[in-house]
Amino acid sequence: MANHKSAEKRIRQNAKRNAINRSNRSRLRTQVKKLRAALAAADKAQSTELLNPTVSIIDKMVNKGILHRNTAARYKSRLTRHIAELG
């Protein structure tokens, strides 16, 4: 348990930040799952339609510090490559 005012404040800040990060990570994972489901169904039209919003969310997560930039680049590259292989 925190014994100082500053430590108590830091606990509150960490809890708030943790909730925001969890929400953002969940949003990212849901979007990627939607795109991967479309790819698994070999639905080129829906996959192409979902690619731009997915890449946008991936880039936002890099800016927010949720994803490392190289990890994001790898995700974008693989997803784009899978879509290209469909058609």
Secondary structure, 3 states (H helix, E strand, C coil): CCCCHHHHHHHHHHHHHHHHHHHHHHHHHHHHHHHHHHHHCCCHHHHHHHHHHHHHHHHHHHHHCCCCHHHHHHHHHHHHHHHHHHC
